[in-house]
């Protein structure tokens, strides 16, 4: 068997181009790649166009392309980042094999993919749709579990306006970020079980599952709810809990997020007015409130992140250590400015 050809590629190309591998190539349409492809010309040590996006390739070009990808000679331009992000967001596991993506680019891909998947599952909360979002959750946990600090790039991709899917994405990301800050030492020591992390992640993103059964006009009304409308809104935690059994999601971490994110340590929340809350419930409650306060809604402007965190620190209904960690994290990521 012939030894694979090795090519000396200038490091500077990484800033302008993504070098693609066979997994990425196979994700493209075989005869019509979705974006411009470039080849590295060894004789002149520069990048030149191989084919235009959408251009139909001949069989000979397809064979040549596969060979050059195997040799590490094919690239896509970082100028086509939005197209590349959209493409990979539909096959999210590709972020785990594309070693040329920057952390911020991976954050863009996760944001687009997970927000779209959450929209799908809230529109149609059935097992088949849930299976797809679960697969994407597992790609995220695989990406984060071995380096929990990667969550920081995702906290810079939060949605600014409220919708059910936007809020769920924001809460999932901020919940994981607060958790990472609170339990960093345990992650570094390898003391957090992967199964717990998987289930915690799913619970944080799906905490508002029951809201999918609440009429949109009630969800968006916010202020001026009638007693009947308020009752329907507050039943979303119980509805969500009942949905978990139908969706085969009866994991303790998921259940706790769904049932307890409106409970408060002072007994002023709902639906059960719990005082003794588990770690997961306290985490989800804090992340849910923070994300609700810091996004623009039809009835309220978004609050500045540090102002929201300051209010939560002063509220005895929330876990004090987690609230302080949220504040500290905002300072570290520049959100206080």
Secondary structure, DSSP 8 states (H G I E B T S, - for coil): ----------GGGGGTEEE--HHHHHHS-SSS-SS-EEEEETTTTEEEEEE-TT----HHHHHHHHHHHHTT-EEEEGGGHHHHHHHHHTSGGGGGT-TT--HHHHHHHHHHHHHHHHHHHHHS-SHHHHHHHHHHHHHHHHHHHT-GGGHHHHHTT--SB--HHHHHHHHHHHHHHHHHHHSHHHHHTT-S-HHHHHHHHHHHHTTTGGGGGS-HHHHHH-SS--HHHHHHHHTHHHHHHHHHHHTT---HHHHHHHHHTT--TTS-SSSS--SS--HHHHHHHHHHHHHHHTSBBTTB----HHHHHHHHHH-TTS-HHHHHHHHHHHHHTTTT-
